[in-house]
Amino acid sequence: GDRPTGRLHLGHYVGSLKRRVELQNSGRFDEINILIADDQALTDNADNPGKIRENIINVVLDYLSVGIDPTKSTICVQSTLPALHALTFYYMNLVTTARLSRNPTVKSEIQMRGFADEGLPVGFFAYPVSQAADITAFHANVVPVGEDQLPMLEQTREIVEKFNRIYGETLTMPTAMIPENEMQRRLPGVDGKAKMSKSLGNCIYLSDSAAVVKKQINGKMFTDPLHLQISDPGHTEGNVVFTYLDAFCTDEHFAEFLPDYANLEEMKAHYRRGGLGDGTCKKFLFNVLEETLAPIREERARWAKDIDTVYDILAAGTVKAAETTNETL
């Protein structure tokens, strides 16, 4: 699932959305359930519920645009599923505040949002427990996540183990599925300073226009500060443009957009020895990303013209999810 605090971005796409579509189409699973976690979004947006409400439909449009198929996957809304709230309450009795305090993802999120200074909402502190309810209510056995969410899944596994040990075998033990491409596990923002994050403004959104994508690449993506002249030797490690190329480009992209090279290793070698300009690298990256983003953008626009159907999909998915989660409770 995802928190509806805004439109989804490339980090979401490589971290989980792309894999969800693959799993959905694999024929390996009886059910695919995808949750819009609006209650969790309220844990740090309690003063602005309108923001959450408005973005629910944005997230659904992003799901449909990347290939989530409502005939194969159930899309549902957290706040409409009371079983999730009840399970969260029961699980809270199995987790200590000390354990939550050690969760590295929670610690990072607290720091990023400035809660250390302003005071930490209890709901936000406990949201790993809520995530455990979201996962176990559907008896999920596979959860596609980015690397930054692995501590959350480990927290869920601990809750499942303790619950089953105390009360009997009831809950399904989930496993994480992370991207095989190492660069996709924690895609940095275009500024290269942190993971791609809506709150940091360093995103390329799935619904961004080609002009905006080009502006983000040309204006915000830093390369090698020592690569001042085209003839200068350059570094590819820590170079955000090459990080994104590692995450997205294939040999076929070179054949189509940059036939001077057979693959990324040849391009990197040229950059390292000097003679390859940053402008050429950024133009190639733009073409690579556009091959992914253009069809997503087009599909989103198509669904946006039929918004009543989108709401019907959400309503039907939520009814189905209520049956599943109520049975678990």
C-alpha positions in Angstrom: 0.0 0.0 0.0 0.8 3.7 -0.1 0.0 6.8 1.9 -2.2 9.2 -0.1 -0.2 12.4 0.7 0.4 13.2 -2.9 0.9 11.8 -6.4 3.3 8.8 -6.6 6.8 9.1 -8.0 9.6 7.1 -9.6 10.8 5.9 -6.2 7.4 4.3 -5.7 7.5 2.9 -9.2 10.8 1.1 -8.9 10.4 0.2 -5.2 7.1 -1.5 -5.4 4.6 -0.5 -8.1 6.5 -2.2 -11.0 6.8 -5.4 -8.9 3.1 -5.3 -8.0 2.2 -5.4 -11.6 4.6 -8.2 -12.3 3.2 -10.2 -9.4 -0.4 -9.4 -10.4 0.3 -10.8 -13.9 2.4 -13.8 -12.8 -0.5 -16.1 -12.1 1.3 -17.2 -8.9 -1.1 -15.8 -6.3 -4.7 -16.3 -5.4 -5.1 -12.6 -4.4 -3.4 -9.3 -4.9 -4.5 -6.6 -2.4 -3.4 -3.0 -2.5 -4.2 -0.6 0.2 -4.5 3.2 0.2 -3.3 3.9 3.7 -5.3 7.1 4.4 -5.4 6.6 8.2 -1.6 6.3 8.3 -1.3 9.5 6.3 -3.3 11.3 9.0 -0.7 10.4 11.6 1.4 13.3 10.4 -1.3 15.3 8.6 -4.0 15.4 11.2 -4.4 19.2 10.7 -5.0 18.8 7.0 -7.4 15.9 6.3 -8.5 17.5 3.0 -5.0 16.9 1.6 -5.4 13.1 2.3 -9.0 13.0 0.9 -8.0 14.7 -2.3 -5.0 12.5 -2.9 -6.8 9.2 -2.6 -8.0 9.5 -6.1 -4.6 10.6 -7.3 -3.1 7.5 -5.9 -5.7 5.3 -7.6 -5.1 7.0 -10.9 -1.4 6.3 -10.5 -2.1 2.7 -9.7 -4.2 2.2 -12.8 -1.8 4.2 -15.0 1.2 1.8 -14.2 -0.8 -1.3 -15.0 -2.6 -2.3 -11.8 -5.6 -4.2 -13.2 -8.8 -4.0 -11.1 -9.9 -7.3 -12.5 -6.8 -9.0 -11.0 -6.0 -6.8 -8.0 -8.2 -5.4 -5.2 -7.7 -1.7 -4.5 -9.1 -0.6 -1.1 -9.1 2.3 1.4 -7.8 1.7 4.9 -10.2 4.0 6.7 -13.2 2.0 5.5 -11.9 -1.3 6.9 -12.7 -1.4 10.7 -10.9 -4.7 11.1 -7.6 -3.0 10.5 -8.2 -0.6 13.4 -9.2 -3.5 15.8 -6.2 -5.6 14.8 -3.9 -2.6 15.3 -5.2 -2.2 18.9 -4.6 -5.9 19.7 -1.1 -5.8 18.2 -0.1 -2.8 20.2 -0.2 -5.0 23.3 2.5 -7.1 21.8 5.0 -4.3 21.0 7.0 -2.2 23.4 7.8 1.5 23.0 11.5 0.6 23.3 11.2 -1.7 20.2 9.4 0.9 18.2 12.1 3.4 19.2 14.8 1.2 17.6 13.0 0.9 14.3 15.5 2.7 11.9 12.7 3.7 9.4 10.7 5.3 12.2 13.8 7.1 13.5 14.6 8.4 10.1 11.0 9.6 9.4 10.8 11.3 12.8 14.0 13.2 12.0 12.9 14.1 8.5 9.6 15.5 9.7 11.0 17.5 12.6 9.0 15.6 15.3 12.1 15.5 17.6 11.6 19.3 18.1 7.8 19.6 17.9 6.8 16.4 19.8 5.9 13.1 18.3 2.3 12.1 17.7 1.5 8.7 19.2 -0.2 7.6 16.0 2.9 8.2 14.0 5.1 6.5 16.5 2.9 3.4 16.3 2.4 3.3 12.6 4.6 0.1 12.1 2.0 -1.7 14.2 -0.8 -0.4 11.9 1.2 -1.6 8.9 1.4 -5.0 10.6 -2.4 -5.0 10.7 -2.7 -4.0 7.1 -0.5 -6.9 6.0 -1.8 -9.6 8.2 -5.4 -8.8 7.8 -5.1 -10.0 4.2 -2.9 -13.0 5.1 -0.3 -11.5 2.8 2.6 -13.9 2.3 4.6 -11.7 -0.1 5.1 -7.9 0.2 7.0 -6.0 -2.5 8.9 -3.1 -0.8 11.8 -0.8 -1.2 14.8 -1.3 0.9 13.8 1.4 3.3 10.7 -0.5 4.3 12.4 -3.7 5.3 12.5 -2.7 9.0 8.7 -2.3 8.9 8.2 -5.8 7.5 10.6 -7.2 10.2 8.4 -5.5 12.8 5.4 -7.3 11.3 7.1 -10.6 11.3 7.9 -10.2 15.0 4.3 -9.4 15.8 3.1 -12.5 13.8 5.6 -14.7 15.6 4.5 -13.5 19.0 0.8 -13.5 18.3 0.9 -17.1 16.9 3.1 -18.3 19.8 0.7 -16.9 22.4 -2.7 -17.4 20.8 -2.1 -20.2 18.4 -1.4 -20.4 14.7 -3.6 -17.6 13.3 -1.6 -15.1 11.3 0.4 -15.7 8.0 4.1 -14.9 8.2 5.0 -12.4 5.4 8.2 -12.2 3.4 9.7 -9.2 1.7 10.3 -9.0 -2.0 12.8 -6.2 -2.9 13.9 -5.1 -6.3 16.7 -7.2 -7.8 18.4 -4.1 -9.2 20.3 -2.6 -6.2 19.9 1.0 -7.4 16.1 0.5 -7.4 15.9 -0.5 -3.8 16.4 3.1 -2.5 16.2 5.5 -5.4 17.7 8.9 -4.4 15.9 12.1 -5.1 17.0 14.2 -8.0 19.2 16.2 -5.7 21.1 13.0 -4.7 20.9 13.9 -1.0 18.2 11.6 0.3 15.6 9.1 -0.9 13.0 10.4 -3.3 10.4 12.0 -1.0 7.4 14.2 -1.6 8.1 16.2 1.5 11.7 17.1 0.3 10.5 18.2 -3.2 13.1 16.1 -4.9 10.8 13.8 -6.9 9.9 13.0 -10.5 6.3 12.2 -10.3 4.7 9.5 -12.6 2.3 12.1 -13.8 4.8 14.9 -14.5 4.9 16.3 -18.0 7.9 15.7 -20.2 8.8 19.4 -19.7 8.8 19.0 -15.9 10.9 15.8 -16.1 13.4 17.5 -18.3 13.6 20.5 -16.0 14.2 18.2 -13.0 17.0 16.4 -14.8 18.7 19.5 -16.2 18.2 21.8 -13.3 18.4 19.7 -10.2 20.5 16.6 -11.0 24.1 17.1 -10.0 26.8 15.1 -11.7 30.5 15.3 -10.8 31.6 18.7 -9.4 35.1 18.0 -10.6 33.9 17.3 -14.2 34.1 21.0 -15.2 35.1 20.6 -18.9 34.0 17.8 -21.2 37.6 16.7 -21.5 37.9 16.3 -17.7 37.9 12.7 -16.3 34.6 12.2 -14.4 33.3 10.1 -11.5 30.2 7.9 -12.0 30.0 6.8 -8.3 27.7 9.2 -6.4 26.8 10.8 -9.7 23.0 11.0 -9.6 22.6 10.8 -13.4 24.5 7.5 -13.5 22.6 6.3 -10.5 19.3 6.7 -12.4 20.8 5.2 -15.5 21.8 2.1 -13.4 18.2 1.9 -12.2 16.5 2.4 -15.5 18.5 1.9 -18.7 19.0 -1.3 -20.7 21.2 -2.1 -23.6 18.2 -1.6 -25.9 18.1 2.0 -24.8 21.6 2.5 -26.2 20.7 1.0 -29.5 17.7 3.4 -29.8 18.9 6.6 -28.2 22.8 6.6 -27.9 24.2 4.1 -30.4 27.8 5.3 -29.8 27.8 2.8 -26.9 26.7 -0.8 -26.6 25.9 -0.6 -22.9 26.2 1.5 -19.8 29.6 0.2 -18.9 31.0 1.5 -22.1 29.4 4.9 -21.5 30.8 5.0 -17.9 34.3 4.1 -19.1 34.2 7.1 -21.6 32.9 9.4 -18.8 35.7 8.3 -16.5 38.5 8.9 -18.9 37.1 12.2 -20.1 35.5 13.4 -23.4 31.8 12.8 -22.5 29.7 15.8 -21.5 27.1 16.0 -18.8 24.6 17.4 -21.3 24.8 14.2 -23.4 24.3 12.0 -20.3 21.3 14.0 -19.1 19.7 13.9 -22.6 20.1 10.2 -22.7 18.6 9.8 -19.2 15.6 11.9 -20.2 15.0 9.7 -23.2 15.3 6.6 -21.0 12.8 7.9 -18.4 10.4 9.1 -21.0 10.1 5.6 -22.4 8.8 4.5 -19.0 6.8 7.7 -18.2 5.1 8.6 -21.5 2.8 5.5 -21.6 2.0 5.9 -17.9 1.1 9.6 -18.5 -1.1 8.6 -21.4 -2.9 5.9 -19.5 -3.5 8.2 -16.5 -5.1 10.8 -18.8 -7.4 8.1 -20.2 -8.6 7.0 -16.8 -9.0 10.6 -15.6 -11.6 11.1 -18.3 -13.6 8.3 -16.9 -13.4 9.2 -13.2 -16.8 7.7 -12.3 -15.4 4.3 -13.3 -12.4 4.9 -11.1 -14.6 5.6 -8.1 -16.6 2.4 -8.9 -13.4 0.4 -8.9 -12.4 1.8 -5.5 -15.9 1.1 -4.0 -16.0 -2.5 -5.3 -12.5 -3.2 -4.1 -13.3 -1.8 -0.6 -16.4 -4.1 -0.3 -14.3 -7.1 -1.2 -11.5 -6.1 1.2 -14.0 -5.7 4.0 -15.1 -9.3 3.6 -11.5 -10.6 3.7 -10.3 -8.4 6.7 -13.5 -9.0 8.7 -13.0 -12.8 8.4 -9.4 -12.4 9.7 -10.6 -10.4 12.7 
